[in-house]
Amino acid sequence: MKKIFIGLIIGLVLVVIFDFYTTKNLFSLDLNITNIVPQEITVEFDSWKQLKDYFDEIGYNSLENVPNIIVKRFPKDLNEAPVNIKKELFVKVMTPIVRKVNNEILNERNEILMAIKNNDIDVLNYYMKKYYSDNIDDLLLKVDVIPEDLAIAQAAVESAWGSSRFAIEANNIFGEWTFVPGTGIVPKNRPAGATYEIEVFDSLLDSMRSYALNLNKLPFYEDFRLIRAGLKKGHPADGLLSYSELGNEYIEMVKVVIKHLPKL
């Protein structure tokens, strides 16, 4: 009995030691983070310096091997970082988020294709309701990925590279509104008589999900979807005429940001 008890104690010690070194090595610069982290890790940071140090520590220095790290919110002091570092951190935070949401969309598309093959009416009806579609062709046109550079550029424009008031206080990085009184943040410069509020999200990931769903389902962005599918000529940003009151000026702004996104 004594030998069994001692064996259990030794086993527990070995588990603790293994867990310590596994956790320590997870953030080693020499390791391939993509292979080591099979599931996403959600993290938060108090300052831009802490965020930068963390990315440096895990070896996140390019977009070739993006770690499966989901940053929940931008640091409140991000605007204090040098401009080049702020933009680089912004792209590093946004890239895994955009890719995760795009993977979710691809999974939905695969479910739809399988439902078509199996004539699964319940699944098809669910997605047709979710995406405001009344036929299969329209549904497949809508359930598709958002161009990565477009999403990051729009988020940069709408959130001042992650440093705007609404990005910090509401995790709202795409300028989305809500018309349910008391559920959002009232803009200081909201016109008299207007009822909209800035929508509040629990995380940057939720903001990205909402943005992607809006681009994919709302009638205002049909041109975007046609361009994305190659059924209409133009840059994907050309389909965002209704996204902002600035119209064509907004489209050109987004294109410029896409062109000058940090190269990592």
N, C-alpha and C positions, 0 to 999 in steps of 0.2 A: 504493500500500500504506500509505504514511504517512497519507494522508487518511482511509482506512478505519479505521485504528487510532485517530486523533483523534476520528472520528465515534463510535466505540464508547465511548470515554472520556466524551464529552459525553453520550451516551445514558444511561450508567450514572449519571452525576451527576444528570441530570434525574429518573431513577427514584428515587434516594435522596431528592431534594428533595420530589418528589411524595408519597413515602411518609411523610416527616416531617410535612408539612402535613396530609395526610389523617388521620394518627394524632392530631395535635394538635387538629384540628377535630372529630374524633369526639366529643370531650368538651366541646365548646363549649356554653354554656348556651342559645344561640339555635337549636340544631339539633334536629330531630325524631329522637330516638334510635331510635325504633321503625323508621323508614324507613332509617336509616343502617346499622343492624346487622342484616343479613339472617340471620346465624348467631349463636348464643349465644356469649357470652364468659364464661368461668369465672374468677372472681377470688377472692382471699383477702386478709384484712386482719389486721394485728397488734393493732389497737386499735379501740374503738368510735368514737373521734374520727377515725381514718383512714377508717373506713367512712362516717361522716357527711359528711366533707369530700368524699369521692369522689361520693356521691349528690348533694351540693350542686353539685359541679363539672359533672356531666353533666346537671343540671337535672331530676333525679328528685324532683319535689316534689308529685306527685299520682298517683292510680291511673288517670287518664284516658289517659295515654300511658306505659305501663310499659315500660321498656327491657328488652331481651332479655339481661339480666345475671343470671347464675346464681352466687350466692355459695356457695362450697364449704362453708364452716363459719362459725359465729359467732365473733367475736373473744372471746378468753378473758376480757377485762375488761368484757364487755357489762354486767354487773351493776353496774358503777361509774358507768354513765351515769345521768343524771336519769331518773326513771321515765317521764315523758312521751316523752323522746327514745328510751329503750330500746324502748318499745312501738311507736313510729313506725318505728324502724329494723327491728324484728322484722317488722312488716307489709310493709315495703318489700322485705325479703329474701325473705319467704315467697311473696308474690304471684306473681312470675315463676316460681317453682318449682312452685307449685300449677297455674298455667296451662300450663306445659310438660307436666306429667304428664297433665293433662286432655286436652291435644292428642294425646298419645300414646294415650290411651284411645279418643278419637274416631277416630283412625286405625285402631285395632284393630277398632272397631265397623264402620267402613266396609269393612274387609277381610272381615269376617264377612258383611255384607250382600251384598258382591260374590260371596263364596263360595256363599251361598245361591242367588243368581241363576244362577250358573254350575254349581251342583251340584258344587262342589269339596270332596269328602269329606275330603281330606287336611288342608286348612286348617281345616275345621270340627272335625275330630277333635283337631287341635292346640289350638284355643281351648277346646273342651269339656273337655279334660284340664287345661288351665291354670286354668280357672275352676270346676272341680268341677261341671260341668253334664252332664246326661244327655239334654237335649233343647234344641231351638232356642229355644223361648220362654223357658226359664230362662236360657239363654246371653245373650239380648238384654236380659233383665232385669238381668243382672249387669254386662255390659260397658257402663258408662255413667259419666259424669263425677261427680266428688265436688263437692258444693256448696263453693264457694270459702270462704265465711265460716265454714262448719263446720270445714273442714280447718285454717284459720288459728287458729280459736278452740281446737280440740283441741290443736294444736301449742303454743299459748300456755299452756294448762293443764298439759300434760304436761311441758313443758320450762322452766316458770317464765319465759316470754317469752325463751327462748333462752339463759338463764343458768345452768341446772342443771348439775350435775356430768356427767350422762350426755349432755346436749346438747353440752357442750364437749369431753369426752373421747371420746365415741363417735358424735357426730353423730346421736344417737338423740333425736328430738324428739316421738315419739309413744308413748314408754314401752313399746316392744315387747320381748318376752322371747325368749330362745333356750334350748333344752334340750339343746344339744350342749356338754358340759363342756369348758371351756377356750377357748371361742370368743368369750365375751363378758366383761362386767365383773360381778364378784360384788358385789351391793349390801351395804353395811355392816350394814343392819338386816334382812338376809334371815333368815326364821324357820329354826330348827333343823330339819334334815331336808329342807329345800327344795333343789331342784337347779337351779332356773332361774337364768339370768344375763341381764344387760341386753345386748341385741344391739348389736354394733358395726357401723357403716356407714362406707363410704368418704367419703360426702358427705351433705349435707342432702337433695340430690336423690334419692339412693338410699333414704333414710329415708322420703321422701314416696311414692316408688314402692311400697315395701313396704306402707306403711299403706293406700294406695289399693287395692292388690291384695287385702289382707285384708278390707277393707270390702266389696269386690265379690265375693269368692268364698266366704268362710267362712259356715257355716250360722248362726252366732250373730247375724249382721247381716241376716237376711232381712227383718225388719220395716223396717230402714233402706231397703233396696232397694225394698220395696213402697211405702213413703211417697214415696220419690224418684220413682217411676214414676206416682204419683197413684192407686195401687190401694188405698191405705190412708190414712186421715186421720191428721194429726199433723205435728209438726215433724220434720225429718230427724234431729235429735238424739234424738228419742224412740226411735229404733231402735238406740240405743247402750247399752241396758240392761246388756248383757253385757261392755261395754268395760272397766268398772272395778268393783272390789269395792264401790264406793260406791253403785252402782245409780242410783236416781232422784236422789240428791243430786248425782251426777256430771253427769247430764243437765241439771239446773237450773243447775249451775255453768257448763257449756258455753254454755247459752242466755244467761246473764248476760254472759259474755265476748263472745259474738256481738253482743249489743246495744250493748256499750261498746267495740267495736273502734275504734281511731283513724280518724277521717274525714279522708282525704287528698284 
